[in-house]
Amino acid sequence: MTLIDGLRHGFRGELIDASHPGYDDARHVWNGMIDKRPGMIARCSGTADVAAAIAFGRAEGLPIAVRGGAHNVAGNASCDDGVVIDLSPMQGVRVDPEARRARAQGGVTWGLLDRETQLHGLATTGGAISTTGISGLTLGGGLGHLMRRQGLSCDNLTAAQIVTADGDVLETNESQHAELFWALRGGGGNFGVVTSLEYRLHSVGPVVFGGLIAYHIDRAAEVLALYRDFVATAPADLGLNCLFVTAPPLPFVPEHLQFQPIVAIVVCWAGDIDEGAALVAPLRAFGEPALDLLGPIPYCVLQQMFDDGFPAGRRSYWKAGYLGEVTDGAIDTYVANTSPVPSPFSIVECQALGGAFAHEPDGGTAFAHRDAAFVYNVIACWEGPEHDESQIAWARSFDEAMRPHATGGVYVNYLGDEGTDRVRAAYGPERYARLVAVKAKHDPHNVFRLNQNINPQG
């Protein structure tokens, strides 16, 4: 009898093991460095399938991984020899434009959710890569273009359905299982499998003012200083990010600029289009840009602008942290470590926080470090395992050089396999202790441990 035979009865979705012709496609995740071989992939059709897969995995003593969008750089959406609970077939979305709410199943991606909400000129804060799953991003916090305007993804979460380790199906919100709901907003996938999420929606688009303006890399220090000063005086609800990137060979990039390193400022303004154009005038007055793609743009297009730079299967390694300010020393570190970037696929970002990000919603969330002003993320991407050592070394060296300028905290969704101390650093002592208590109540045996784990024993 195979592993699949033990779960087949009563399971409505698809069960995949190594004998299945689609096994290799089903087991792969976004990060090409992750090469795990689960004993079984349970592609769930709904909540009952999720509960059945959890019960089976526990009865067999198998490790359990949970897959939503499979974008997490640490590769936690898979495991060796165990059960992968794959939510990707669960793609239902229901929008209530009058109540300004959207309910979406756990396998939905941001591109799909944006498509449905934008039919009504509505959106919630989502990831900047449209193929990212809503579940993982939201449970870890949820940075995005709109966060300075309307808070994190988790700040806009109004309810969630979760299947716990014991198989209980719980509806959580501020009045039902409120402490668990608090933990789900930033505490990651530690407490069960979230099968649906309800979001608060806001008026956005369908056309916003956004895009990017870029300069040659030899002006990097000047541009980063300009960006720092611009953020200090910009409206709190203007989305801003500064990227060190290699210009891609795409039709909208002049041929002479393709494959050349540039520094770009990314903008998202969801207010009046003419007002947005006036706001970015200081960026255009800085001097002749290498590339100016700022203007009216459909919100969904802006959300997909960087998709081609993050294809599934490319190898990746990230290092990240928060900055209280962009000091001259931090600027020097950015410039020194991006001259040159060792892979044309790598990106380094300095994303502005503040605005609504800094305001914790009523009821609070597990997400910490609201006082940070910027988040830096060193995204090493490359092709071929022969480059693993050099690419990882570059990202680590960059991060080490940034540490003297950083706050010591970290965004949990940007963590790789970095150990318990870095997980604690994502929350701070008080929030971490509270998360341990929630974990001990709902998953005392640490069934859901293939994540940025919060051990129930503290």
ZAROPA-539278 format. One record per residue: residue in one letter; x, y, z of N, C-alpha, C in turn. Coordinates in steps of 0.001 Angstrom, whole numbers, padded with zeros to 6 digits, always signed. Layout:
REM residues N
aXYZXYZXYZ ...
This chain:
REM residues 458
m+000835-001188+000000+000000+000000+000000+000877+001248+000000 t+000582+002217-000868+001369+003447-000939+000869+004453+000079 l+001657+005509+000280+001273+006573+001195-000052+007193+000764 i-000227+007361-000548-001441+007957-001081-002671+007137-000730 d-002543+005816-000749-003693+004952-000469-004280+005228+000917 g-003425+005627+001846-003897+005875+003197-004777+007109+003322 l-004693+008037+002356-005475+009268+002409-006569+009310+001354 r-006510+008412+000398-007379+008520-000770-008861+008541-000411 h-009273+007742+000554-010682+007668+000909-011154+009002+001494 g-012154+009595+000882-012741+010820+001380-012000+012083+000980 f-010918+011957+000234-010177+013136-000209-010644+013493-001622 r-011118+014723-001829-011723+015098-003102-010720+015692-004086 g-009614+016217-003580-008617+016821-004451-007717+015782-005099 e-006551+016241-005571-005610+015365-006267-004452+015006-005347 l-004076+013734-005356-002944+013256-004573-001813+012875-005518 i-000631+013388-005228+000514+013215-006125+001695+012668-005338 d+002300+011588-005859+003554+011102-005281+004581+010948-006387 a+005724+010353-006068+006835+010284-007022+006502+009478-008268 s+005479+008648-008231+005106+007866-009406+004228+008662-010387 h+003760+009820-009965+002867+010652-010792+003682+011405-011842 p+003209+011476-013098+003977+012181-014135+004158+013669-013854 g+003306+014252-013034+003431+015670-012717+004138+015951-011409 y+004785+014933-010853+005395+015081-009525+006448+016181-009482 d+007369+016197-010439+008445+017188-010401+007912+018606-010496 d+006941+018836-011363+006351+020169-011449+005642+020529-010152 a+004970+019577-009549+004183+019848-008348+005054+020098-007121 r+006250+019503-007083+007087+019635-005887+007966+020878-005922 h+008192+021455-007095+009075+022607-007200+008409+023859-006636 v+009206+024695-005984+008741+025974-005469+009455+027092-006215 w+009139+028337-005851+009687+029483-006590+011215+029517-006564 n+011835+029309-005420+013287+029384-005281+013922+028112-005825 g+014685+028240-006910+015311+027094-007550+016361+026404-006699 m+016799+027021-005605+017762+026360-004716+017109+025250-003905 i+015800+025273-003786+015080+024312-002953+014737+023090-003793 d+015241+021927-003390+015035+020698-004171+014626+019571-003224 k+013405+019673-002711+012921+018682-001747+011973+017701-002426 r+011882+016511-001848+011088+015435-002434+010073+014933-001404 p+008904+015555-001368+007880+015120-000410+007370+013724-000727 g+006924+013029+000316+006328+011714+000092+004996+011812-000617 m+004278+012913-000362+002973+013086-000985+002623+014570-001027 i+002028+014983-002128+001500+016337-002278-000015+016220-002344 a-000683+016819-001377-002148+016767-001303-002694+018091-001820 r-003145+018085-003065-003679+019303-003682-005152+019420-003272 c-005420+020281-002311-006711+020320-001639-007760+021089-002440 s-008974+020542-002430-010085+021210-003106-010855+022126-002169 g-010666+021978-000871-011390+022783+000096-010945+022487+001509 t-011636+023072+002463-011259+022970+003871-011288+021536+004381 a-012254+020752+003939-012333+019358+004404-011106+018567+003980 d-010607+018818+002765-009380+018150+002319-008196+018556+003188 v-008127+019840+003550-007040+020310+004413-007072+019581+005748 a-008263+019487+006351-008384+018801+007640-007992+017331+007528 a-008381+016693+006429-008043+015282+006231-006540+015094+006084 a-005890+015990+005350-004442+015883+005129-003673+016096+006433 i-004126+017052+007255-003479+017258+008554-003612+016013+009422 a-004825+015472+009500-005054+014288+010328-004212+013114+009858 f-004114+012935+008543-003321+011833+008010-001839+012019+008333 g-001324+013216+008097+000086+013471+008379+000431+013236+009831 r-000437+013673+010727-000194+013473+012154-000251+011991+012523 a-001247+011284+011975-001386+009858+012303-000180+009058+011851 e+000418+009469+010721+001572+008756+010183+002898+009277+010730 g+002849+010337+011539+004070+010901+012099+004941+011577+011059 l+004333+012172+010052+005073+012771+008940+005193+014283+009110 p+006293+014857+008638+006367+016321+008613+005320+016888+007655 i+004802+018067+007991+003754+018696+007195+004226+020076+006759 a+004220+020305+005452+004505+021630+004895+003225+022163+004264 v+003116+023492+004218+001920+024129+003669+002328+025018+002509 r+001644+024823+001382+001969+025564+000167+000785+026453-000236 g+001047+027755-000321+000075+028685-000881+000552+029098-002254 g+001316+030215-002296+001918+030642-003559+003308+030072-003782 a+003925+029477-002752+005255+028847-002822+006363+029837-003118 h+006156+031120-002804+007150+032150-003112+008176+032354-002012 n+007926+031861-000814+008828+032130+000294+010246+031693-000033 v+011208+032611+000141+012578+032350-000288+013209+031191+000483 a+012754+030957+001719+013319+029871+002525+012884+028497+002043 g+011888+028440+001178+011444+027150+000649+010613+026342+001616 n+009921+027012+002534+009153+026294+003552+007893+025639+003019 a+007565+025853+001750+006351+025273+001167+006545+023820+000756 s+007706+023247+001059+007936+021848+000706+008713+021168+001824 c+008872+019859+001706+009603+019099+002712+010053+017779+002085 d+010990+017139+002714+011428+015809+002289+010607+014741+003009 d+010055+013812+002231+009404+012590+002733+008043+012801+003399 g+007665+014035+003666+006421+014279+004376+005259+014620+003460 v+004280+015324+004027+003064+015712+003319+003102+017206+003032 v+002913+017574+001769+002733+018970+001393+001238+019220+001214 i+000690+020100+002030-000709+020508+001881-000726+021678+000906 d-001134+021383-000321-001069+022345-001423-002436+023015-001587 l-002483+024316-001316-003733+025064-001397-003976+025671-002776 s-003051+025479-003709-003136+026200-004985-004430+025969-005767 p-005122+024812-005635-006406+024708-006337-007520+025544-005701 m-007317+026054-004514-008356+026792-003800-008272+028268-004190 q-008938+028617-005270-008754+029908-005931-009998+030800-005887 g-010936+030509-005017-012172+031281-004981-011983+032673-004393 v-012639+033666-005017-012632+035044-004527-014059+035590-004598 r-014515+036199-003525-015823+036850-003514-015648+038278-003028 v-016092+039252-003833-015960+040673-003502-017338+041248-003187 d-017423+041963-002083-018636+042700-001719-018307+044190-001832 p-018614+044811-002976-018217+046206-003172-018925+047176-002237 e-020132+046838-001782-020853+047735-000886-020193+047751+000492 a-019871+046591+000993-019214+046498+002305-017714+046757+002215 r-017189+046790+000988-015747+046932+000761-014970+045826+001473 r-015364+044612+001161-014714+043434+001696-014472+042436+000570 a-013411+041651+000705-013145+040544-000213-012811+039320+000607 r-013387+038182+000242-013070+036909+000889-012391+036037-000150 a-011210+035522+000165-010427+034756-000801-009883+033494-000154 q-009833+032415-000933-009295+031160-000424-007764+031193-000362 g-007219+030241+000373-005799+030262+000698-004847+030066-000460 g-005318+029577-001612-004438+029384-002763-004413+030542-003728 v-005117+031627-003405-005203+032785-004298-003879+033547-004305 t-003510+034074-005469-002333+034937-005586-002791+036393-005655 w-001834+037305-005487-002190+038727-005510-002707+039161-006872 g-002173+038604-007940-002666+038957-009262-004128+038623-009429 l-004525+037467-008912-005924+037055-009021-006815+037933-008142 l-006378+038208-006908-007190+039040-006022-007331+040452-006574 d-006228+041027-007066-006283+042370-007644-007240+042423-008830 r-007211+041398-009647-008083+041359-010828-009551+041445-010422 e-009935+040736-009374-011331+040724-008945-011719+042029-008241 t-010855+042541-007379-011208+043763-006648-011184+044991-007540 q-010293+045002-008532-010201+046166-009414-011398+046307-010351 l-012188+045268-010505-013454+045408-011235-014341+046469-010590 h-014130+046707-009294-014936+047650-008537-014116+048873-008109 g-012898+049028-008672-012050+050143-008278-011590+050057-006843 l-011366+048828-006366-010979+048590-004980-009706+047758-004920 a-008995+047861-003818-007793+047036-003610-007440+047050-002133 t-006627+046088-001749-005998+046101-000442-004501+045971-000659 t-003713+046297+000348-002261+046231+000196-001827+044808-000130 g-001099+044653-001225-000623+043338-001647+000820+043390-002083 g+001417+042238-002291+002807+042159-002683+003066+042738-004059 a+004322+043151-004288+004695+043786-005549+004967+042781-006660 i+004903+041489-006364+005013+040443-007373+003670+039727-007399 s+002983+039771-008553+001582+039332-008578+001420+037833-008416 t+002487+037061-008607+002396+035605-008467+002599+035136-007026 t+002848+036056-006112+002980+035718-004696+001620+035348-004119 g+001578+034354-003241+000336+033961-002607-000094+034961-001546 i-001408+035163-001432-001908+036117-000444-001692+035613+000983 s-001765+034288+001190-001729+033739+002549-000393+033990+003230 g+000681+033525+002617+001987+033658+003240+002380+035103+003449 l+002134+035947+002447+002500+037346+002563+001735+038013+003697 t+000427+037766+003780-000397+038400+004804-000047+037905+006202 l+000150+036600+006354+000432+036048+007681+001751+036565+008238 g+002692+036910+007349+003961+037452+007808+003975+038967+007936 g+002926+039630+007494+002857+041091+007569+002263+041680+006301 g+003065+041694+005240+002560+042118+003946+002941+043516+003534 l+004215+043717+003137+004647+044986+002565+004132+045095+001130 g+003905+046325+000673+003450+046528-000695+003391+048005-001044 h+003079+048300-002302+003045+049680-002777+002091+050561-001983 l+001013+049982-001442-000034+050768-000792+000110+050870+000720 m+001180+050309+001283+001220+050190+002749+001341+051542+003448 r+001994+052535+002820+002093+053853+003455+000738+054563+003430 r-000126+054130+002522-001454+054739+002386-002489+054051+003257 q-002450+052709+003327-003525+051990+004005-003053+050825+004871 g-001784+050824+005229-001284+049809+006141-000863+048531+005444 l-000365+047593+006234+000095+046301+005733-001079+045424+005302 s-000763+044347+004596-001800+043373+004264-002477+042862+005534 c-001677+042543+006549-002256+042006+007788-003082+043040+008537 d-002793+044322+008356-003593+045368+008986-004991+045429+008386 n-005116+044958+007150-006394+044990+006438-007115+043646+006487 l-006554+042692+007226-007209+041404+007414-008311+041565+008464 t-009540+041241+008098-010666+041405+009024-011170+040073+009580 a-010800+038971+008944-011199+037645+009425-010383+036596+008699 a-010284+035420+009290-009583+034307+008638-010130+032996+009168 q-010276+032026+008273-010630+030667+008672-009347+029845+008729 i-009194+029070+009800-007976+028297+009989-008327+026893+010458 v-007569+025913+009961-007672+024539+010445-006467+024295+011348 t-006702+023963+012597-005628+023794+013567-005045+022382+013490 a-004013+022162+014269-003359+020855+014293-004307+019749+014739 d-005278+020082+015570-006252+019095+016041-007405+018897+015066 g-007399+019627+013959-008458+019499+012973-009644+020404+013207 d-009559+021261+014204-010640+022214+014444-010656+023277+013349 v-011842+023598+012862-012010+024667+011874-012533+025886+012611 l-011706+026931+012696-012040+028107+013492-012178+029332+012601 e-013212+030097+012842-013359+031406+012221-012807+032421+013210 t-011807+033164+012793-011149+034113+013688-011384+035539+013211 n-011577+036428+014163-011661+037867+013905-011467+038567+015241 e-011779+039833+015325-011495+040568+016549-012395+040165+017712 s-013480+039446+017429-014365+039012+018506-014422+037500+018690 q-013957+036733+017721-013912+035275+017813-012458+034818+017781 h-012047+034113+018826-010650+033656+018910-009709+034832+018652 a-009951+035906+019379-009268+037171+019123-007754+037077+019284 e-007291+036286+020259-005843+036183+020465-005180+035440+019308 l-005843+034421+018808-005327+033725+017626-005340+034654+016417 f-006391+035442+016273-006465+036398+015167-005337+037416+015266 w-005043+037875+016473-003891+038773+016673-002617+038111+016162 a-002410+036847+016503-001182+036138+016130-001084+035921+014624 l-002227+035701+013968-002204+035468+012521-001757+036702+011751 r-001906+037863+012333-001524+039103+011653-000057+039426+011950 g+000826+038633+011339+002259+038853+011474+003028+037666+012004 g+002328+036706+012630+003020+035585+013257+003348+034436+012328 g+003040+034578+011034+003397+033542+010066+002489+032328+010141 g+002952+031233+009523+002134+030026+009410+002291+029069+010561 n+002443+029579+011753+002757+028749+012920+001567+028074+013574 f+000346+028486+013260-000780+028137+014110-001804+027237+013435 g-001575+026887+012187-002502+026040+011458-002475+026401+009980 v-003441+025874+009236-003539+026146+007802-004692+027115+007578 v-004384+028297+007096-005408+029303+006839-006034+029017+005479 t-007309+028718+005477-007995+028301+004246-008747+029428+003563 s-009046+030509+004293-009625+031682+003632-009323+032924+004454 l-009271+034060+003738-008928+035332+004367-009916+036394+003891 e-010325+037253+004814-011211+038361+004458-010451+039676+004647 y-010522+040538+003617-009776+041798+003632-010697+043008+003581 r-010251+044064+004212-010844+045379+004045-010314+045976+002737 l-011189+046541+001920-010802+047114+000634-010887+048637+000672 h-010134+049268-000220-010062+050719-000307-010209+051150-001762 s-010616+052388-001966-010701+052932-003322-009294+053108-003889 v-009015+052398-004949-007699+052455-005610-007929+052274-007100 g-007427+053219-007903-007478+053048-009351-008878+053095-009916 p-009122+052385-011016-008212+051391-011604-006926+051948-012213 v-006830+053294-012377-005586+053895-012850-004987+054714-011717 v-003701+054502-011463-002967+055261-010455-001823+055998-011146 f-001125+056841-010401+000099+057447-010932+001272+056673-010354 g+002097+056108-011222+003205+055307-010715+004157+054881-011801 g+004989+053916-011445+006044+053452-012339+007393+053693-011711 l+008380+053971-012538+009720+054226-012001+010459+055263-012832 i+011421+055896-012183+012361+056788-012844+013756+056307-012454 a+014658+056186-013430+015957+055550-013178+017105+056422-013667 y+018252+056214-013025+019460+056969-013343+020625+056002-013485 h+021659+056450-014175+022860+055616-014341+023482+055338-012973 i+024090+054187-012850+024615+053734-011569+025723+054641-011038 d+026402+055385-011919+027472+056253-011438+026935+057442-010633 r+025604+057600-010624+024978+058644-009812+024309+058044-008575 a+024659+056834-008236+023946+056108-007189+023943+056850-005861 a+025077+057362-005422+025141+058042-004132+024244+059280-004122 e+024287+060044-005212+023430+061229-005306+021953+060856-005301 v+021616+059808-006040+020212+059402-006147+019687+058916-004809 l+020471+058130-004088+020024+057618-002797+019871+058759-001784 a+020745+059739-001855+020606+060909-000982+019362+061709-001364 l+019134+061888-002672+017914+062548-003138+016685+061811-002634 y+016696+060503-002750+015578+059669-002326+015321+059840-000836 r+016366+059798-000032+016231+059980+001421+015564+061309+001745 d+016031+062368+001098+015479+063695+001368+014053+063820+000832 f+013784+063183-000293+012447+063241-000886+011437+062525+000012 v+011818+061368+000548+010932+060627+001449+010587+061468+002675 a+011543+062232+003171+011341+063013+004393+010243+064056+004237 t+010021+064552+003016+009030+065608+002795+007836+065153+001973 a+007859+063925+001472+006777+063418+000620+005534+063128+001454 p+004351+063158+000835+003139+062767+001560+003272+061361+002123 a+002708+061159+003295+002852+059875+003986+002227+058726+003221 d+001275+059017+002308+000617+057933+001577+001156+057733+000171 l+002334+058285-000118+003004+058045-001398+003920+056831-001262 g+003661+055770-002034+004505+054583-001997+005826+054825-002692 l+006933+054466-002040+008265+054751-002571+009219+053599-002283 n+010039+053281-003267+011073+052259-003106+012246+052651-003989 c+013445+052416-003521+014650+052678-004310+015321+051337-004600 l+015571+051073-005885+016098+049777-006313+017421+049932-007046 f+018371+049081-006712+019583+048897-007509+019348+047646-008349 v+019351+047807-009659+018903+046727-010527+019625+046821-011867 t+019656+045729-012599+020173+045732-013967+019004+045922-014924 a+019112+046904-015815+018024+047191-016745+017768+045977-017637 p+016538+045503-017701+016238+044286-018465+016125+044554-019963 p+016256+043507-020775+016111+043652-022236+014644+043612-022649 l+013892+044621-022245+012468+044695-022546+012189+045863-023492 p+011082+045817-024220+010824+046831-025260+010816+048266-024749 f+010393+048481-023510+010308+049857-023008+011649+050392-022505 v+012711+049564-022539+014043+049983-022117+014884+050261-023358 p+015445+051472-023497+016299+051765-024661+017424+050740-024791 e+017753+050398-026007+018731+049327-026246+020069+049607-025586 h+020497+050874-025586+021811+051187-025016+021837+051018-023492 l+020648+050965-022873+020557+050841-021423+020379+049398-020971 q+019981+048528-021874+019721+047138-021512+020990+046454-021006 f+020837+045689-019944+021923+044962-019261+022878+045893-018512 q+022518+047176-018384+023354+048120-017649+022813+048315-016240 p+023688+048443-015238+023208+048686-013870+022634+050094-013738 i+021505+050197-013050+020844+051471-012828+020353+051533-011387 v+020001+052726-010952+019343+052914-009669+018005+053585-009966 a+016928+052995-009483+015579+053435-009840+014781+053782-008589 i+013899+054758-008728+012943+055094-007680+011556+054715-008173 v+010903+053838-007430+009576+053329-007789+008524+054113-007000 v+007454+054502-007697+006430+055370-007122+005057+054734-007283 c+004188+054912-006271+002766+054558-006392+001946+055621-005665 w+001129+056336-006423+000240+057351-005861-001179+057006-006273 a-002024+056687-005300-003384+056246-005598-004393+057387-005555 g-003915+058627-005466-004799+059781-005461-004960+060370-006857 d-005208+061667-006907-005416+062368-008172-004177+062263-009069 i-004395+061970-010351-003279+061747-011282-002430+063006-011432 d-003056+064172-011632-002292+065409-011790-001512+065737-010521 e-002095+065461-009381-001387+065690-008124-000168+064782-008019 g-000311+063536-008472+000827+062625-008474+001955+063119-009352 a+001608+063633-010538+002635+064155-011444+003374+065328-010814 a+002644+066177-010093+003285+067316-009438+004193+066857-008297 l+003784+065813-007594+004575+065335-006458+005960+064852-006868 v+006069+064250-008049+007355+063673-008460+008233+064662-009202 a+007797+065910-009292+008591+066917-010003+010023+067013-009488 p+010272+066934-008154+011667+066993-007689+012535+065851-008219 l+011949+064699-008468+012729+063585-009014+013122+063861-010455 r+012203+064449-011209+012489+064767-012609+013413+065970-012734 a+013414+066838-011736+014272+068019-011765+015706+067703-011374 f+015949+066506-010928+017275+066102-010459+018292+066079-011596 g+017829+065926-012801+018721+065836-013950+018174+064844-014947 e+018784+064744-016082+018312+063867-017147+018320+062414-016677 p+017146+061796-016536+017125+060391-016110+017518+059471-017260 a+018014+058315-016910+018296+057303-017931+017004+056711-018472 l+015957+056713-017619+014682+056107-017995+013592+056742-017135 d+012518+057194-017782+011404+057788-017057+010123+057084-017466 l+009620+056224-016582+008395+055472-016827+007305+055876-015842 l+007377+057102-015342+006358+057598-014432+005176+058159-015217 g+003983+057838-014758+002796+058350-015420+001569+057571-015000 p+000419+057879-015590-000785+057094-015290-000583+055643-015723 i-000971+054728-014844-000755+053306-015115-001849+052514-014396 p-002441+051517-015047-003406+050675-014322-002755+050048-013099 y-003475+050049-011990-002912+049493-010762-002462+048049-010955 c-003257+047264-011669-002881+045859-011894-001578+045746-012681 v-001339+046669-013617-000096+046655-014389+001087+047008-013488 l+000898+047997-012624+001959+048355-011672+002286+047168-010777 q+001264+046436-010341+001464+045281-009475+002213+044147-010178 q+002218+044149-011505+002895+043106-012273+004200+043579-012915 m+004589+044814-012636+005729+045422-013316+007020+044632-013137 f+007187+043994-011986+008447+043305-011700+008337+041785-011784 d+007214+041285-012264+007028+039829-012340+008098+039139-013166 d+008454+039740-014306+009429+039095-015193+010808+038985-014548 g+011083+039827-013567+012376+039774-012889+012444+038721-011796 f+011306+038084-011493+011261+037076-010428+010586+035801-010914 p+011112+035176-011966+010479+033956-012470+010729+032771-011552 a+009813+031843-011566+009989+030621-010778+011164+029820-011313 g+011939+029234-010414+013030+028347-010804+014408+028963-010725 r+014494+030292-010674+015803+030935-010523+016262+030775-009072 r+017553+030619-008883+018107+030427-007547+018164+031772-006823 s+017865+031749-005511+017775+033017-004798+018148+032868-003330 y+018710+033957-002795+019112+034013-001390+018967+035463-000944 w+018290+035691+000191+017993+037055+000639+018602+037326+002014 k+018948+038596+002224+019322+039090+003546+018685+040469+003712 a+018130+040738+004895+017334+041947+005050+017401+042480+006469 g+016949+043714+006625+016855+044338+007940+016166+045684+007839 y+015957+046312+008974+015309+047624+009028+016336+048719+009289 l+016033+049918+008797+016840+051095+009043+015989+052147+009732 g+016569+052796+010755+015890+053920+011373+016000+055167+010520 e+017067+055229+009726+017290+056318+008780+018310+055847+007749 v+018341+056539+006632+019362+056257+005629+020499+057245+005868 t+021486+056800+006603+022620+057657+006927+023582+057737+005747 d+024526+058672+005829+025562+058752+004796+026362+057454+004761 g+026575+056848+005944+027293+055580+005978+026530+054468+005291 a+025198+054450+005457+024386+053449+004770+024447+053655+003258 i+024419+054911+002832+024539+055198+001390+025870+054681+000863 d+026938+054934+001592+028260+054441+001166+028264+052921+001059 t+027580+052254+001988+027520+050787+001972+026760+050287+000753 y+025620+050904+000466+024868+050546-000736+025745+050664-001975 v+026403+051804-002119+027187+052068-003329+028357+051097-003442 a+029050+050866-002326+030222+049991-002358+029859+048562-002725 n+028683+048109-002303+028308+046708-002513+027478+046469-003768 t+027163+047533-004475+026445+047377-005747+027326+047804-006915 s+028609+047883-006689+029555+048282-007737+030670+047248-007873 p+030433+046181-008612+029171+045855-009298+028359+044845-008482 v+027125+044595-008951+026326+043477-008462+026764+042234-009238 p+027041+041124-008564+027649+039982-009255+026725+039209-010184 s+025427+039484-010177+024500+038808-011085+023530+039833-011663 p+023249+039769-012961+022297+040724-013544+020868+040519-013068 f+020593+039426-012361+019238+039149-011890+019006+039627-010462 s+020062+040054-009791+019951+040459-008389+019406+041881-008272 i+018739+042134-007151+018163+043442-006854+018436+043772-005389 v+018719+045033-005130+018824+045520-003758+017818+046650-003601 e+017021+046590-002548+015998+047615-002370+016148+048353-001053 c+015621+049569-001059+015533+050403+000139+014126+050998+000122 q+013193+050297+000745+011788+050670+000659+011394+051558+001828 a+010719+052655+001501+010266+053591+002528+009077+053017+003279 l+009111+053138+004604+008015+052707+005463+007276+053963+005930 g+006870+054040+007172+006168+055226+007643+004733+055285+007145 g+004095+056437+007326+002699+056575+006947+001836+055604+007726 a+000899+054967+007033-000013+054028+007698+000708+052795+008217 f+001863+052471+007663+002668+051351+008171+002957+051539+009655 a+003191+052773+010054+003610+053068+011428+002460+053049+012417 h+001219+052940+011936+000056+053030+012811-000575+051654+012995 e-000400+051088+014162-000965+049773+014427-002484+049872+014518 p-003213+048965+013868-004678+049061+013880-005259+048687+015239 d-006540+049015+015415-007230+048645+016644-007127+047129+016846 g-006884+046724+018076-006733+045309+018375-005308+044833+018282 g-004484+045604+017602-003070+045269+017499-002798+044080+016604 t-001534+043883+016288-001101+042755+015465+000213+042220+016021 a+000553+041023+015590+001842+040446+015977+003010+041120+015256 f+002717+041833+014187+003777+042494+013422+004424+043591+014260 a+005746+043628+014265+006495+044562+015101+007257+045576+014245 h+008065+046389+014918+008995+047328+014278+008281+048394+013455 r+007178+048887+013977+006433+049937+013289+007199+051257+013241 d+008232+051399+014082+008991+052643+014122+010115+052676+013088 a+010337+051587+012361+011381+051583+011333+011002+052532+010207 a+011993+053167+009598+011750+054130+008522+011940+053515+007141 f+012813+052523+007038+013097+051871+005758+013353+050391+006010 v+013162+049573+004980+013583+048185+005016+014542+047968+003852 y+015684+047364+004139+016595+046999+003050+016489+045493+002810 n+016599+045125+001553+016548+043707+001198+017560+043451+000092 v+018496+042568+000373+019501+042165-000604+019017+040868-001243 i+018599+040944-002487+017982+039814-003179+018982+039279-004205 a+019726+038260-003819+020655+037626-004753+019895+036607-005596 c+019954+036755-006903+019303+035822-007831+020309+035445-008915 w+020346+034176-009278+021305+033733-010271+020849+032417-010866 e+021574+031976-011863+021256+030709-012518+022478+029794-012454 g+022250+028575-012016+023327+027587-011973+023905+027394-010594 p+023933+026146-010081+024453+025871-008733+025936+026174-008581 e+026664+026273-009693+028088+026558-009593+028356+027959-009040 h+027325+028814-009040+027494+030176-008530+026948+030345-007115 d+026476+029282-006504+025843+029387-005187+026763+030054-004167 e+027974+029575-004074+028873+030046-003020+029155+031537-003151 s+029479+031988-004355+029837+033396-004540+028635+034314-004359 q+027452+033883-004807+026269+034737-004693+025813+034865-003241 i+025827+033757-002520+025450+033794-001109+026457+034636-000320 a+027724+034500-000647+028762+035275+000043+028558+036768-000175 w+028181+037168-001405+027924+038588-001675+026768+039112-000828 a+025664+038372-000773+024504+038815+000004+024842+038916+001490 r+025576+037947+002002+025941+037966+003417+026894+039118+003730 s+027845+039357+002829+028795+040442+003029+028083+041794+003029 f+027151+041956+002098+026360+043182+002028+025606+043388+003343 d+024960+042351+003813+024173+042435+005045+025059+042764+006235 e+026203+042129+006318+027125+042412+007429+027540+043874+007419 a+027773+044423+006224+028172+045827+006115+027033+046764+006501 m+025780+046310+006319+024627+047142+006650+024277+047091+008134 r+024697+046048+008834+024272+045848+010221+024568+047059+011130 p+025725+047730+010998+025963+048885+011880+024955+050012+011693 h+024291+050053+010555+023321+051109+010275+021885+050657+010548 a+021701+049374+010890+020361+048783+011001+019869+048800+012442 t+018578+048551+012603+017956+048567+013935+018128+047253+014685 g+018434+046175+013973+018517+044843+014580+017278+044011+014342 g+016170+044631+013956+014956+043895+013641+014983+043379+012215 v+014004+042547+011880+013944+041981+010537+012490+041659+010196 y+012165+041746+008919+010839+041391+008418+010801+039890+008197 v+009869+039207+008862+009887+037743+008885+009746+037138+007486 n+009020+037785+006582+008857+037239+005239+010129+037308+004396 y+011110+038073+004836+012380+038168+004116+013445+037244+004704 l+013101+036486+005729+014075+035599+006361+014269+034319+005556 g+015519+033877+005492+015812+032541+005020+015901+031607+006220 d+016786+030640+006149+017005+029713+007263+018088+030316+008144 e+017689+031191+009082+018664+031986+009825+018626+031742+011330 g+017793+030797+011787+017829+030415+013183+016842+031165+014062 t+016700+030658+015277+015697+031157+016214+015923+032604+016605 d+017171+033009+016775+017437+034381+017217+016906+035400+016214 r+017017+035103+014928+016512+036045+013926+014986+036032+013886 v+014377+034889+014159+012916+034865+014260+012476+035732+015435 r+013155+035594+016572+012844+036441+017724+013016+037917+017374 a+014043+038227+016586+014308+039619+016211+013195+040212+015367 a+012412+039364+014719+011293+039851+013914+010159+040379+014786 y+010138+039996+016071+009005+040332+016932+009368+041127+018173 g+010563+040928+018696+010907+041522+019979+010401+040649+021112 p+010939+040801+022326+010637+039882+023444+009162+039801+023815 e+008477+040929+023917+007092+040926+024393+006163+040235+023406 r+006244+040599+022122+005392+039952+021122+005747+038473+020967 y+007038+038170+021034+007446+036775+020877+006864+035910+021995 a+006909+036393+023214+006352+035631+024341+004843+035424+024159 r+004167+036422+023673+002719+036301+023441+002430+035292+022332 l+003268+035288+021293+003118+034314+020206+003380+032892+020698 v+004348+032729+021574+004621+031404+022143+003390+030878+022870 a+002709+031747+023591+001512+031322+024331+000396+030889+023379 v+000224+031607+022280-000794+031220+021293-000412+029895+020627 k+000868+029750+020319+001357+028513+019720+001130+027328+020663 a+001439+027516+021929+001286+026435+022912-000173+026011+023050 k-001090+026936+022847-002509+026606+022953-003007+025858+021725 h-002634+026302+020542-003229+025777+019317-002360+024738+018596 d-001064+024694+018908-000189+023699+018290+000901+023298+019280 p+000519+022686+020398+001491+022402+021464+002576+021413+021061 h+002307+020585+020046+003297+019611+019611+004106+020095+018403 n+003943+021355+018041+004709+021971+016949+004559+021190+015642 v+003331+020811+015341+003047+020132+014070+003432+021038+012905 f+003099+022321+013018+003432+023285+011962+004746+023963+012313 r+005824+023257+012018+007159+023728+012365+008004+024061+011135 l+007509+023730+009942+008265+024033+008732+007909+025436+008276 n+008448+026421+009007+008172+027825+008798+009232+028601+009592 q+009061+029913+009704+009909+030668+010638+009333+030369+012021 n+009839+029321+012629+009114+028639+013694+009158+029344+015029 i+007990+029356+015670+007845+029771+017050+007583+028510+017856 n+008572+028099+018622+008461+026855+019360+007508+027020+020532 p+006551+026108+020715+005589+026238+021807+006232+026173+023188 q+007458+025680+023250+008172+025656+024534+008942+026943+024789 g+008872+027873+023803+009557+029161+023985+011050+029069+023746 
